[in-house]
Amino acid sequence: MSVLEARELVVDIPGRQGGDPLSARILPGQRWGVLGPNGAGKTSLLHTLAGLRPPRSGTVLVDGEPLAVLRRRTLAQTLAVVFQERQDSFPATVLETVLIGRHPFLSPWQREGADDVRLAHQALDALSLSTLKDRLVSTLSGGERQRVAIATALTQQPGIWLADEPTNHLDLHHQVAVMELLHQQAEAGAGVFLCLHDLNLAARWCDHILLLYPDGELCFGPADTMLVPEALERLYDQSLSVFTVNGKPVFVPA
Ligand SMILES: Nc1ncnc2c1ncn2[C@@H]1O[C@H](COP(=O)(O)OP(=O)(O)OP(=O)(O)O)[C@@H](O)[C@H]1O
């Protein structure tokens, strides 16, 4: 189990002055959803938390250690990133790609062992990809590639998930399956941090919400305190109608 912490973190958004510093801890078992309009800085925040982009100021810590002093290998054994965009041009099969999730645990030139292959097959099964295991990733549909990316992260068995729009390209059934999978990961002790565009997926599956405004203003807290129509209407500059289904709010454009 791992803790991801942002301490007085200001993300470096080119051309943006200021921005609220973020001080928050993503604890084991928590499911965070980041909401905000296009260009608000969700991806930049996620990349900064992953150590892929230097912050303008402040620190990111994993288990109390600043990213700057953590070995990349240790970080890769702890934290998985599912990117919004990816290049799958390298000619590799689905199984070979998913096995990349085991690489942080292998020494240089070490081949994957039986346990690594078993974990990869489990992940393929969880994402309904087993029948595609020998296909070249470059031949897959957008939604199938998205599921390969999530299966690769699952094979990594991370304590912290950073996923940028993990339901991108997915049909309704697979959106629900992926959100359920992330819920199970949290129940097993992972911290989950997601950028989302779908308010209703966030309302149903996230227990913490971070609202990110285009000028860098932010606020966060338990989901039921953040998913307030007035706040969301200001966030998206869009009037909303709200219904309640199974005890959860459902938002539709008014
Ligand atoms: N390398 C860069 N150079 C210049 N501008 C950048 C760079 N990276 C990000 N930006 C700008 O920073 C802002 C935040 O981008 P980011 O991708 O983080 O937003 P987002 O909230 O994830 O948007 P979306 O919902 O469209 O995915 C955008 O205006 C973007 O154009």
Ligand as a Chemical Component Dictionary entry (heavy atoms), coordinates in Angstrom:
data_LIG
# 
_chem_comp.id                   LIG 
_chem_comp.type                 NON-POLYMER 
_chem_comp.pdbx_formal_charge   0 
_chem_comp.three_letter_code    LIG 
# 
loop_
_chem_comp_atom.comp_id 
_chem_comp_atom.atom_id 
_chem_comp_atom.alt_atom_id 
_chem_comp_atom.type_symbol 
_chem_comp_atom.charge 
_chem_comp_atom.model_Cartn_x 
_chem_comp_atom.model_Cartn_y 
_chem_comp_atom.model_Cartn_z 
_chem_comp_atom.pdbx_ordinal 
LIG N1  N1  N 0 4.266  21.477 -23.605 1  
LIG C1  C1  C 0 3.334  22.431 -23.651 2  
LIG N2  N2  N 0 3.554  23.580 -24.304 3  
LIG C2  C2  C 0 2.602  24.564 -24.351 4  
LIG N3  N3  N 0 1.414  24.467 -23.753 5  
LIG C3  C3  C 0 1.153  23.332 -23.080 6  
LIG C4  C4  C 0 2.085  22.260 -22.981 7  
LIG N4  N4  N 0 1.533  21.268 -22.260 8  
LIG C5  C5  C 0 0.289  21.707 -21.920 9  
LIG N5  N5  N 0 0.074  22.930 -22.407 10 
LIG C6  C6  C 0 -1.145 23.729 -22.233 11 
LIG O1  O1  O 0 -1.495 23.633 -20.859 12 
LIG C7  C7  C 0 -2.907 23.628 -20.736 13 
LIG C8  C8  C 0 -3.335 22.409 -19.921 14 
LIG O2  O2  O 0 -3.209 21.244 -20.735 15 
LIG P1  P1  P 0 -3.697 19.814 -20.218 16 
LIG O3  O3  O 0 -3.448 18.848 -21.321 17 
LIG O4  O4  O 0 -3.071 19.553 -18.929 18 
LIG O5  O5  O 0 -5.248 20.097 -20.032 19 
LIG P2  P2  P 0 -6.439 19.060 -19.758 20 
LIG O6  O6  O 0 -7.252 19.630 -18.643 21 
LIG O7  O7  O 0 -5.901 17.686 -19.560 22 
LIG O8  O8  O 0 -7.249 19.169 -21.113 23 
LIG P3  P3  P 0 -8.177 18.105 -21.917 24 
LIG O9  O9  O 0 -9.464 18.002 -21.147 25 
LIG O10 O10 O 0 -8.377 18.790 -23.241 26 
LIG O11 O11 O 0 -7.427 16.797 -22.033 27 
LIG C9  C9  C 0 -3.487 23.652 -22.143 28 
LIG O12 O12 O 0 -3.870 24.961 -22.458 29 
LIG C10 C10 C 0 -2.330 23.200 -23.010 30 
LIG O13 O13 O 0 -2.425 23.747 -24.298 31 
# 
loop_
_chem_comp_bond.comp_id 
_chem_comp_bond.atom_id_1 
_chem_comp_bond.atom_id_2 
_chem_comp_bond.value_order 
_chem_comp_bond.pdbx_ordinal 
LIG N1  C1  SING 1  
LIG C1  N2  SING 2  
LIG C1  C4  DOUB 3  
LIG N2  C2  DOUB 4  
LIG C2  N3  SING 5  
LIG N3  C3  DOUB 6  
LIG C3  C4  SING 7  
LIG C3  N5  SING 8  
LIG C4  N4  SING 9  
LIG N4  C5  DOUB 10 
LIG C5  N5  SING 11 
LIG N5  C6  SING 12 
LIG C6  O1  SING 13 
LIG C6  C10 SING 14 
LIG O1  C7  SING 15 
LIG C7  C8  SING 16 
LIG C7  C9  SING 17 
LIG C8  O2  SING 18 
LIG O2  P1  SING 19 
LIG P1  O3  DOUB 20 
LIG P1  O4  SING 21 
LIG P1  O5  SING 22 
LIG O5  P2  SING 23 
LIG P2  O6  DOUB 24 
LIG P2  O7  SING 25 
LIG P2  O8  SING 26 
LIG O8  P3  SING 27 
LIG P3  O9  DOUB 28 
LIG P3  O10 SING 29 
LIG P3  O11 SING 30 
LIG C9  O12 SING 31 
LIG C9  C10 SING 32 
LIG C10 O13 SING 33 
# 
